[in-house]
Each structure stands twice: as structure tokens, then as C-alpha cells.
């Protein structure tokens, strides 16, 4: 899966704030994502993220 910094992803499970959309801030073995609903930032392993991505909403 080709994911780059600045892409907006829609994940299968929603964040507790209700949003499913996340912006990619960092790419590597881990990804840093920012919730577009509340601004919370997380680090997530590449394997786990690629399994949970529903679609790429917006390419950078």
C-alpha cells in the first residue's frame, strides 16, 4: 500500500471522538497519525495500519 505524508486515511474503526479520518504526519516502520476530529496524535505500526485502512480519502 502506497501511503505518503499528508494523505488522509479512513480507518475501519472510529476514534472515540467519532471521527474515522486521520492525516499521516510521518511514514516509516511506524506511522504518526493525527485524528481530524479532535487532533489527537498516535504512533501505529505499519502492519497494523495497513490492515485497518478502509480507503485513502485524499492523496497529498
PQR file with spaces between the fields and no chain letter, atoms N, CA, C, O and H, PARSE charges and radii, in Angstrom:
ATOM       1  N    UNK     1       0.850   -1.184    0.000 -0.4000 1.5000
ATOM       2  CA   UNK     1       0.000    0.000    0.000 -0.0000 2.0000
ATOM       3  C    UNK     1       0.890    1.239    0.000  0.5500 1.7000
ATOM       4  O    UNK     1       1.843    1.334    0.773 -0.5500 1.4000
ATOM       5  N    UNK     2       0.569    2.171   -0.867 -0.4000 1.5000
ATOM       6  CA   UNK     2       1.387    3.379   -1.017 -0.0000 2.0000
ATOM       7  C    UNK     2       0.769    4.532   -0.224  0.5500 1.7000
ATOM       8  O    UNK     2      -0.157    5.192   -0.695 -0.5500 1.4000
ATOM       9  H    UNK     2      -0.205    2.094   -1.495  0.4000 1.0000
ATOM      10  N    UNK     3       1.286    4.767    0.975 -0.4000 1.5000
ATOM      11  CA   UNK     3       0.799    5.840    1.850 -0.0000 2.0000
ATOM      12  C    UNK     3       1.934    6.839    2.052  0.5500 1.7000
ATOM      13  O    UNK     3       3.056    6.450    2.373 -0.5500 1.4000
ATOM      14  H    UNK     3       2.038    4.231    1.357  0.4000 1.0000
ATOM      15  N    UNK     4       1.644    8.114    1.866 -0.4000 1.5000
ATOM      16  CA   UNK     4       2.655    9.171    1.979 -0.0000 2.0000
ATOM      17  C    UNK     4       2.235   10.208    3.010  0.5500 1.7000
ATOM      18  O    UNK     4       1.072   10.264    3.411 -0.5500 1.4000
ATOM      19  H    UNK     4       0.732    8.430    1.606  0.4000 1.0000
ATOM      20  N    UNK     5       3.193   11.031    3.437 -0.4000 1.5000
ATOM      21  CA   UNK     5       2.919   12.119    4.377 -0.0000 2.0000
ATOM      22  C    UNK     5       1.917   13.079    3.739  0.5500 1.7000
ATOM      23  O    UNK     5       2.056   13.453    2.574 -0.5500 1.4000
ATOM      24  H    UNK     5       4.137   10.986    3.112  0.4000 1.0000
ATOM      25  N    UNK     6       0.917   13.470    4.505 -0.4000 1.5000
ATOM      26  CA   UNK     6      -0.101   14.397    4.018 -0.0000 2.0000
ATOM      27  C    UNK     6      -1.371   13.711    3.533  0.5500 1.7000
ATOM      28  O    UNK     6      -2.391   14.373    3.340 -0.5500 1.4000
ATOM      29  H    UNK     6       0.804   13.166    5.452  0.4000 1.0000
ATOM      30  N    UNK     7      -1.328   12.391    3.330 -0.4000 1.5000
ATOM      31  CA   UNK     7      -2.528   11.666    2.911 -0.0000 2.0000
ATOM      32  C    UNK     7      -3.551   11.654    4.039  0.5500 1.7000
ATOM      33  O    UNK     7      -3.189   11.710    5.214 -0.5500 1.4000
ATOM      34  H    UNK     7      -0.499   11.853    3.486  0.4000 1.0000
ATOM      35  N    UNK     8      -4.828   11.582    3.679 -0.4000 1.5000
ATOM      36  CA   UNK     8      -5.908   11.435    4.651 -0.0000 2.0000
ATOM      37  C    UNK     8      -6.480   10.033    4.479  0.5500 1.7000
ATOM      38  O    UNK     8      -6.901    9.653    3.386 -0.5500 1.4000
ATOM      39  H    UNK     8      -5.122   11.536    2.724  0.4000 1.0000
ATOM      40  N    UNK     9      -6.490    9.268    5.575 -0.4000 1.5000
ATOM      41  CA   UNK     9      -6.941    7.883    5.548 -0.0000 2.0000
ATOM      42  C    UNK     9      -8.260    7.739    6.283  0.5500 1.7000
ATOM      43  O    UNK     9      -8.511    8.428    7.272 -0.5500 1.4000
ATOM      44  H    UNK     9      -6.147    9.577    6.462  0.4000 1.0000
ATOM      45  N    UNK    10      -9.101    6.837    5.794 -0.4000 1.5000
ATOM      46  CA   UNK    10     -10.322    6.462    6.516 -0.0000 2.0000
ATOM      47  C    UNK    10     -10.069    5.053    7.046  0.5500 1.7000
ATOM      48  O    UNK    10      -9.798    4.129    6.278 -0.5500 1.4000
ATOM      49  H    UNK    10      -8.898    6.277    4.991  0.4000 1.0000
ATOM      50  N    UNK    11     -10.161    4.899    8.378 -0.4000 1.5000
ATOM      51  CA   UNK    11      -9.916    3.612    9.014 -0.0000 2.0000
ATOM      52  C    UNK    11     -11.227    2.869    9.264  0.5500 1.7000
ATOM      53  O    UNK    11     -12.300    3.472    9.266 -0.5500 1.4000
ATOM      54  H    UNK    11     -10.381    5.649    9.001  0.4000 1.0000
ATOM      55  N    UNK    12     -11.129    1.541    9.477 -0.4000 1.5000
ATOM      56  CA   UNK    12     -12.306    0.714    9.707 -0.0000 2.0000
ATOM      57  C    UNK    12     -12.988    1.036   11.032  0.5500 1.7000
ATOM      58  O    UNK    12     -14.216    1.094   11.100 -0.5500 1.4000
ATOM      59  H    UNK    12     -10.257    1.052    9.475  0.4000 1.0000
ATOM      60  N    UNK    13     -12.194    1.246   12.093 -0.4000 1.5000
ATOM      61  CA   UNK    13     -12.757    1.546   13.413 -0.0000 2.0000
ATOM      62  C    UNK    13     -12.689    3.046   13.672  0.5500 1.7000
ATOM      63  O    UNK    13     -11.718    3.703   13.297 -0.5500 1.4000
ATOM      64  H    UNK    13     -11.197    1.198   12.038  0.4000 1.0000
ATOM      65  N    UNK    14     -13.711    3.579   14.308 -0.4000 1.5000
ATOM      66  CA   UNK    14     -13.701    5.010   14.591 -0.0000 2.0000
ATOM      67  C    UNK    14     -13.001    5.311   15.904  0.5500 1.7000
ATOM      68  O    UNK    14     -12.941    4.475   16.806 -0.5500 1.4000
ATOM      69  H    UNK    14     -14.500    3.046   14.613  0.4000 1.0000
ATOM      70  N    UNK    15     -12.471    6.529   15.989 -0.4000 1.5000
ATOM      71  CA   UNK    15     -11.821    7.038   17.189 -0.0000 2.0000
ATOM      72  C    UNK    15     -12.927    7.355   18.201  0.5500 1.7000
ATOM      73  O    UNK    15     -14.061    7.610   17.796 -0.5500 1.4000
ATOM      74  H    UNK    15     -12.520    7.208   15.256  0.4000 1.0000
ATOM      75  N    UNK    16     -12.633    7.346   19.490 -0.4000 1.5000
ATOM      76  CA   UNK    16     -13.668    7.676   20.486 -0.0000 2.0000
ATOM      77  C    UNK    16     -14.366    9.023   20.257  0.5500 1.7000
ATOM      78  O    UNK    16     -15.497    9.207   20.708 -0.5500 1.4000
ATOM      79  H    UNK    16     -11.712    7.139   19.819  0.4000 1.0000
ATOM      80  N    UNK    17     -13.724    9.955   19.576 -0.4000 1.5000
ATOM      81  CA   UNK    17     -14.365   11.254   19.294 -0.0000 2.0000
ATOM      82  C    UNK    17     -15.414   11.137   18.184  0.5500 1.7000
ATOM      83  O    UNK    17     -16.199   12.062   17.977 -0.5500 1.4000
ATOM      84  H    UNK    17     -12.805    9.806   19.210  0.4000 1.0000
ATOM      85  N    UNK    18     -15.431   10.000   17.467 -0.4000 1.5000
ATOM      86  CA   UNK    18     -16.431    9.787   16.419 -0.0000 2.0000
ATOM      87  C    UNK    18     -15.897    9.883   15.009  0.5500 1.7000
ATOM      88  O    UNK    18     -16.596    9.513   14.066 -0.5500 1.4000
ATOM      89  H    UNK    18     -14.793    9.249   17.635  0.4000 1.0000
ATOM      90  N    UNK    19     -14.683   10.367   14.833 -0.4000 1.5000
ATOM      91  CA   UNK    19     -14.094   10.521   13.502 -0.0000 2.0000
ATOM      92  C    UNK    19     -13.406    9.237   13.052  0.5500 1.7000
ATOM      93  O    UNK    19     -12.865    8.498   13.874 -0.5500 1.4000
ATOM      94  H    UNK    19     -14.115   10.667   15.599  0.4000 1.0000
ATOM      95  N    UNK    20     -13.427    8.973   11.747 -0.4000 1.5000
ATOM      96  CA   UNK    20     -12.710    7.839   11.164 -0.0000 2.0000
ATOM      97  C    UNK    20     -11.533    8.310   10.305  0.5500 1.7000
ATOM      98  O    UNK    20     -10.761    7.490    9.809 -0.5500 1.4000
ATOM      99  H    UNK    20     -13.866    9.573   11.079  0.4000 1.0000
ATOM     100  N    UNK    21     -11.397    9.616   10.130 -0.4000 1.5000
ATOM     101  CA   UNK    21     -10.373   10.142    9.222 -0.0000 2.0000
ATOM     102  C    UNK    21      -9.135   10.604    9.976  0.5500 1.7000
ATOM     103  O    UNK    21      -9.228   11.268   11.008 -0.5500 1.4000
ATOM     104  H    UNK    21     -12.024   10.282   10.533  0.4000 1.0000
ATOM     105  N    UNK    22      -7.960   10.236    9.432 -0.4000 1.5000
ATOM     106  CA   UNK    22      -6.669   10.523   10.041 -0.0000 2.0000
ATOM     107  C    UNK    22      -5.719   11.068    8.981  0.5500 1.7000
ATOM     108  O    UNK    22      -5.723   10.613    7.838 -0.5500 1.4000
ATOM     109  H    UNK    22      -7.884    9.697    8.594  0.4000 1.0000
ATOM     110  N    UNK    23      -4.916   12.035    9.369 -0.4000 1.5000
ATOM     111  CA   UNK    23      -3.883   12.594    8.483 -0.0000 2.0000
ATOM     112  C    UNK    23      -2.544   11.957    8.841  0.5500 1.7000
ATOM     113  O    UNK    23      -2.209   11.810   10.017 -0.5500 1.4000
ATOM     114  H    UNK    23      -4.913   12.405   10.298  0.4000 1.0000
ATOM     115  N    UNK    24      -1.772   11.576    7.800 -0.4000 1.5000
ATOM     116  CA   UNK    24      -0.466   10.958    8.009 -0.0000 2.0000
ATOM     117  C    UNK    24       0.579   12.060    8.206  0.5500 1.7000
ATOM     118  O    UNK    24       0.739   12.924    7.345 -0.5500 1.4000
ATOM     119  H    UNK    24      -2.045   11.695    6.845  0.4000 1.0000
ATOM     120  N    UNK    25       1.292   12.030    9.346 -0.4000 1.5000
ATOM     121  CA   UNK    25       2.313   13.033    9.657 -0.0000 2.0000
ATOM     122  C    UNK    25       3.728   12.488    9.456  0.5500 1.7000
ATOM     123  O    UNK    25       4.650   13.258    9.188 -0.5500 1.4000
ATOM     124  H    UNK    25       1.162   11.328   10.046  0.4000 1.0000
ATOM     125  N    UNK    26       3.913   11.159    9.584 -0.4000 1.5000
ATOM     126  CA   UNK    26       5.236   10.544    9.486 -0.0000 2.0000
ATOM     127  C    UNK    26       5.075    9.142    8.920  0.5500 1.7000
ATOM     128  O    UNK    26       4.128    8.430    9.257 -0.5500 1.4000
ATOM     129  H    UNK    26       3.164   10.533    9.802  0.4000 1.0000
ATOM     130  N    UNK    27       6.016    8.746    8.048 -0.4000 1.5000
ATOM     131  CA   UNK    27       5.995    7.430    7.428 -0.0000 2.0000
ATOM     132  C    UNK    27       7.314    6.728    7.709  0.5500 1.7000
ATOM     133  O    UNK    27       8.370    7.361    7.719 -0.5500 1.4000
ATOM     134  H    UNK    27       6.785    9.324    7.775  0.4000 1.0000
ATOM     135  N    UNK    28       7.254    5.432    7.936 -0.4000 1.5000
ATOM     136  CA   UNK    28       8.443    4.616    8.190 -0.0000 2.0000
ATOM     137  C    UNK    28       7.989    3.247    8.642  0.5500 1.7000
ATOM     138  O    UNK    28       6.954    2.760    8.187 -0.5500 1.4000
ATOM     139  H    UNK    28       6.396    4.919    7.928  0.4000 1.0000
ATOM     140  N    UNK    29       8.749    2.607    9.539 -0.4000 1.5000
ATOM     141  CA   UNK    29       8.313    1.338   10.118 -0.0000 2.0000
ATOM     142  C    UNK    29       7.051    1.575   10.944  0.5500 1.7000
ATOM     143  O    UNK    29       6.193    0.698   11.042 -0.5500 1.4000
ATOM     144  H    UNK    29       9.589    3.002    9.909  0.4000 1.0000
ATOM     145  N    UNK    30       6.943    2.767   11.539 -0.4000 1.5000
ATOM     146  CA   UNK    30       5.738    3.205   12.255 -0.0000 2.0000
ATOM     147  C    UNK    30       5.182    4.430   11.545  0.5500 1.7000
ATOM     148  O    UNK    30       5.913    5.148   10.863 -0.5500 1.4000
ATOM     149  H    UNK    30       7.640    3.480   11.459  0.4000 1.0000
ATOM     150  N    UNK    31       3.894    4.663   11.710 -0.4000 1.5000
ATOM     151  CA   UNK    31       3.249    5.853   11.177 -0.0000 2.0000
ATOM     152  C    UNK    31       2.837    6.745   12.339  0.5500 1.7000
ATOM     153  O    UNK    31       2.439    6.245   13.391 -0.5500 1.4000
ATOM     154  H    UNK    31       3.300    4.080   12.264  0.4000 1.0000
ATOM     155  N    UNK    32       2.929    8.060   12.161 -0.4000 1.5000
ATOM     156  CA   UNK    32       2.334    9.000   13.116 -0.0000 2.0000
ATOM     157  C    UNK    32       1.096    9.546   12.426  0.5500 1.7000
ATOM     158  O    UNK    32       1.166   10.076   11.317 -0.5500 1.4000
ATOM     159  H    UNK    32       3.253    8.466   11.306  0.4000 1.0000
ATOM     160  N    UNK    33      -0.044    9.408   13.102 -0.4000 1.5000
ATOM     161  CA   UNK    33      -1.319    9.848   12.567 -0.0000 2.0000
ATOM     162  C    UNK    33      -1.933   10.900   13.476  0.5500 1.7000
ATOM     163  O    UNK    33      -1.737   10.888   14.691 -0.5500 1.4000
ATOM     164  H    UNK    33      -0.101    8.978   14.003  0.4000 1.0000
ATOM     165  N    UNK    34      -2.691   11.821   12.853 -0.4000 1.5000
ATOM     166  CA   UNK    34      -3.406   12.854   13.606 -0.0000 2.0000
ATOM     167  C    UNK    34      -4.888   12.722   13.288  0.5500 1.7000
ATOM     168  O    UNK    34      -5.290   12.745   12.124 -0.5500 1.4000
ATOM     169  H    UNK    34      -2.851   11.831   11.866  0.4000 1.0000
ATOM     170  N    UNK    35      -5.697   12.584   14.339 -0.4000 1.5000
ATOM     171  CA   UNK    35      -7.151   12.489   14.167 -0.0000 2.0000
ATOM     172  C    UNK    35      -7.680   13.837   13.665  0.5500 1.7000
ATOM     173  O    UNK    35      -7.368   14.883   14.234 -0.5500 1.4000
ATOM     174  H    UNK    35      -5.371   12.565   15.284  0.4000 1.0000
ATOM     175  N    UNK    36      -8.475   13.805   12.605 -0.4000 1.5000
ATOM     176  CA   UNK    36      -9.022   15.048   12.066 -0.0000 2.0000
ATOM     177  C    UNK    36     -10.248   15.517   12.848  0.5500 1.7000
ATOM     178  O    UNK    36     -10.746   16.618   12.612 -0.5500 1.4000
ATOM     179  H    UNK    36      -8.729   12.955   12.143  0.4000 1.0000
ATOM     180  N    UNK    37     -10.737   14.700   13.771 -0.4000 1.5000
ATOM     181  CA   UNK    37     -11.878   15.099   14.596 -0.0000 2.0000
ATOM     182  C    UNK    37     -11.452   15.901   15.812  0.5500 1.7000
ATOM     183  O    UNK    37     -12.022   16.952   16.103 -0.5500 1.4000
ATOM     184  H    UNK    37     -10.332   13.806   13.963  0.4000 1.0000
ATOM     185  N    UNK    38     -10.425   15.393   16.536 -0.4000 1.5000
ATOM     186  CA   UNK    38     -10.059   16.035   17.806 -0.0000 2.0000
ATOM     187  C    UNK    38      -8.588   16.464   17.868  0.5500 1.7000
ATOM     188  O    UNK    38      -8.199   17.153   18.811 -0.5500 1.4000
ATOM     189  H    UNK    38      -9.961   14.540   16.299  0.4000 1.0000
ATOM     190  N    UNK    39      -7.762   16.075   16.892 -0.4000 1.5000
ATOM     191  CA   UNK    39      -6.364   16.496   16.876 -0.0000 2.0000
ATOM     192  C    UNK    39      -5.425   15.580   17.633  0.5500 1.7000
ATOM     193  O    UNK    39      -4.228   15.861   17.697 -0.5500 1.4000
ATOM     194  H    UNK    39      -8.078   15.515   16.126  0.4000 1.0000
ATOM     195  N    UNK    40      -5.923   14.487   18.213 -0.4000 1.5000
ATOM     196  CA   UNK    40      -5.082   13.531   18.957 -0.0000 2.0000
ATOM     197  C    UNK    40      -4.088   12.863   18.002  0.5500 1.7000
ATOM     198  O    UNK    40      -4.452   12.488   16.887 -0.5500 1.4000
ATOM     199  H    UNK    40      -6.895   14.258   18.161  0.4000 1.0000
ATOM     200  N    UNK    41      -2.836   12.716   18.439 -0.4000 1.5000
ATOM     201  CA   UNK    41      -1.809   12.082   17.611 -0.0000 2.0000
ATOM     202  C    UNK    41      -1.415   10.739   18.199  0.5500 1.7000
ATOM     203  O    UNK    41      -1.300   10.587   19.415 -0.5500 1.4000
ATOM     204  H    UNK    41      -2.540   13.020   19.345  0.4000 1.0000
ATOM     205  N    UNK    42      -1.208    9.752   17.304 -0.4000 1.5000
ATOM     206  CA   UNK    42      -0.795    8.411   17.728 -0.0000 2.0000
ATOM     207  C    UNK    42       0.333    7.912   16.835  0.5500 1.7000
ATOM     208  O    UNK    42       0.517    8.382   15.712 -0.5500 1.4000
ATOM     209  H    UNK    42      -1.301    9.875   16.316  0.4000 1.0000
ATOM     210  N    UNK    43       1.085    6.942   17.364 -0.4000 1.5000
ATOM     211  CA   UNK    43       2.056    6.188   16.575 -0.0000 2.0000
ATOM     212  C    UNK    43       1.475    4.780   16.431  0.5500 1.7000
ATOM     213  O    UNK    43       0.993    4.206   17.408 -0.5500 1.4000
ATOM     214  H    UNK    43       0.935    6.560   18.276  0.4000 1.0000
ATOM     215  N    UNK    44       1.519    4.219   15.211 -0.4000 1.5000
ATOM     216  CA   UNK    44       0.966    2.887   14.960 -0.0000 2.0000
ATOM     217  C    UNK    44       1.890    2.139   14.015  0.5500 1.7000
ATOM     218  O    UNK    44       2.431    2.733   13.081 -0.5500 1.4000
ATOM     219  H    UNK    44       1.910    4.686   14.418  0.4000 1.0000
ATOM     220  N    UNK    45       2.077    0.858   14.240 -0.4000 1.5000
ATOM     221  CA   UNK    45       2.948    0.022   13.420 -0.0000 2.0000
ATOM     222  C    UNK    45       2.396   -0.080   11.995  0.5500 1.7000
ATOM     223  O    UNK    45       1.182   -0.104   11.794 -0.5500 1.4000
ATOM     224  H    UNK    45       1.638    0.376   14.998  0.4000 1.0000
ATOM     225  N    UNK    46       3.289   -0.140   11.020 -0.4000 1.5000
ATOM     226  CA   UNK    46       2.908   -0.221    9.607 -0.0000 2.0000
ATOM     227  C    UNK    46       1.955   -1.389    9.342  0.5500 1.7000
ATOM     228  O    UNK    46       0.933   -1.225    8.675 -0.5500 1.4000
ATOM     229  H    UNK    46       4.275   -0.121   11.183  0.4000 1.0000
ATOM     230  N    UNK    47       2.294   -2.561    9.866 -0.4000 1.5000
ATOM     231  CA   UNK    47       1.488   -3.765    9.625 -0.0000 2.0000
ATOM     232  C    UNK    47       0.060   -3.588   10.139  0.5500 1.7000
ATOM     233  O    UNK    47      -0.900   -3.957    9.463 -0.5500 1.4000
ATOM     234  H    UNK    47       3.124   -2.694   10.408  0.4000 1.0000
ATOM     235  N    UNK    48      -0.071   -3.023   11.337 -0.4000 1.5000
ATOM     236  CA   UNK    48      -1.382   -2.803   11.930 -0.0000 2.0000
ATOM     237  C    UNK    48      -2.188   -1.759   11.151  0.5500 1.7000
ATOM     238  O    UNK    48      -3.387   -1.932   10.936 -0.5500 1.4000
ATOM     239  H    UNK    48       0.709   -2.723   11.886  0.4000 1.0000
ATOM     240  N    UNK    49      -1.534   -0.691   10.734 -0.4000 1.5000
ATOM     241  CA   UNK    49      -2.227    0.361    9.982 -0.0000 2.0000
ATOM     242  C    UNK    49      -2.716   -0.158    8.640  0.5500 1.7000
ATOM     243  O    UNK    49      -3.867    0.072    8.269 -0.5500 1.4000
ATOM     244  H    UNK    49      -0.560   -0.551   10.908  0.4000 1.0000
ATOM     245  N    UNK    50      -1.850   -0.861    7.902 -0.4000 1.5000
ATOM     246  CA   UNK    50      -2.237   -1.347    6.575 -0.0000 2.0000
ATOM     247  C    UNK    50      -3.416   -2.311    6.651  0.5500 1.7000
ATOM     248  O    UNK    50      -4.211   -2.396    5.714 -0.5500 1.4000
ATOM     249  H    UNK    50      -0.915   -1.048    8.203  0.4000 1.0000
ATOM     250  N    UNK    51      -3.533   -3.037    7.759 -0.4000 1.5000
ATOM     251  CA   UNK    51      -4.659   -3.954    7.958 -0.0000 2.0000
ATOM     252  C    UNK    51      -5.958   -3.186    8.218  0.5500 1.7000
ATOM     253  O    UNK    51      -7.037   -3.649    7.850 -0.5500 1.4000
ATOM     254  H    UNK    51      -2.887   -2.969    8.520  0.4000 1.0000
ATOM     255  N    UNK    52      -5.854   -2.009    8.853 -0.4000 1.5000
ATOM     256  CA   UNK    52      -7.041   -1.279    9.288 -0.0000 2.0000
ATOM     257  C    UNK    52      -7.480   -0.138    8.373  0.5500 1.7000
ATOM     258  O    UNK    52      -8.485    0.513    8.658 -0.5500 1.4000
ATOM     259  H    UNK    52      -4.977   -1.633    9.152  0.4000 1.0000
ATOM     260  N    UNK    53      -6.755    0.123    7.282 -0.4000 1.5000
ATOM     261  CA   UNK    53      -7.143    1.201    6.365 -0.0000 2.0000
ATOM     262  C    UNK    53      -8.310    0.741    5.493  0.5500 1.7000
ATOM     263  O    UNK    53      -8.240   -0.304    4.846 -0.5500 1.4000
ATOM     264  H    UNK    53      -5.938   -0.406    7.051  0.4000 1.0000
ATOM     265  N    UNK    54      -9.377    1.529    5.484 -0.4000 1.5000
ATOM     266  CA   UNK    54     -10.534    1.238    4.634 -0.0000 2.0000
ATOM     267  C    UNK    54     -10.317    1.835    3.241  0.5500 1.7000
ATOM     268  O    UNK    54     -10.547    1.177    2.226 -0.5500 1.4000
ATOM     269  H    UNK    54      -9.434    2.378    6.010  0.4000 1.0000
ATOM     270  N    UNK    55      -9.857    3.123    3.212 -0.4000 1.5000
ATOM     271  CA   UNK    55      -9.581    3.779    1.934 -0.0000 2.0000
ATOM     272  C    UNK    55      -8.691    4.999    2.152  0.5500 1.7000
ATOM     273  O    UNK    55      -8.591    5.524    3.261 -0.5500 1.4000
ATOM     274  H    UNK    55      -9.670    3.658    4.037  0.4000 1.0000
ATOM     275  N    UNK    56      -8.049    5.437    1.073 -0.4000 1.5000
ATOM     276  CA   UNK    56      -7.287    6.682    1.103 -0.0000 2.0000
ATOM     277  C    UNK    56      -8.214    7.757    0.552  0.5500 1.7000
ATOM     278  O    UNK    56      -8.532    7.767   -0.637 -0.5500 1.4000
ATOM     279  H    UNK    56      -8.131    5.011    0.172  0.4000 1.0000
ATOM     280  N    UNK    57      -8.641    8.661    1.426 -0.4000 1.5000
ATOM     281  CA   UNK    57      -9.633    9.678    1.059 -0.0000 2.0000
ATOM     282  C    UNK    57      -9.017   10.744    0.165  0.5500 1.7000
ATOM     283  O    UNK    57      -9.600   11.130   -0.848 -0.5500 1.4000
ATOM     284  H    UNK    57      -8.383    8.653    2.391  0.4000 1.0000
ATOM     285  N    UNK    58      -7.826   11.222    0.549 -0.4000 1.5000
ATOM     286  CA   UNK    58      -7.192   12.345   -0.160 -0.0000 2.0000
ATOM     287  C    UNK    58      -5.697   12.094   -0.256  0.5500 1.7000
ATOM     288  O    UNK    58      -5.031   11.908    0.762 -0.5500 1.4000
ATOM     289  H    UNK    58      -7.352   10.909    1.372  0.4000 1.0000
ATOM     290  N    UNK    59      -5.165   12.088   -1.473 -0.4000 1.5000
ATOM     291  CA   UNK    59      -3.724   11.928   -1.685 -0.0000 2.0000
ATOM     292  C    UNK    59      -3.067   13.303   -1.621  0.5500 1.7000
ATOM     293  O    UNK    59      -3.639   14.298   -2.066 -0.5500 1.4000
ATOM     294  H    UNK    59      -5.706   12.239   -2.300  0.4000 1.0000
ATOM     295  N    UNK    60      -1.844   13.345   -1.054 -0.4000 1.5000
ATOM     296  CA   UNK    60      -1.128   14.624   -0.973 -0.0000 2.0000
ATOM     297  C    UNK    60      -0.425   14.916   -2.269  0.5500 1.7000
ATOM     298  O    UNK    60       0.233   15.949   -2.395 -0.5500 1.4000
ATOM     299  H    UNK    60      -1.379   12.537   -0.692  0.4000 1.0000
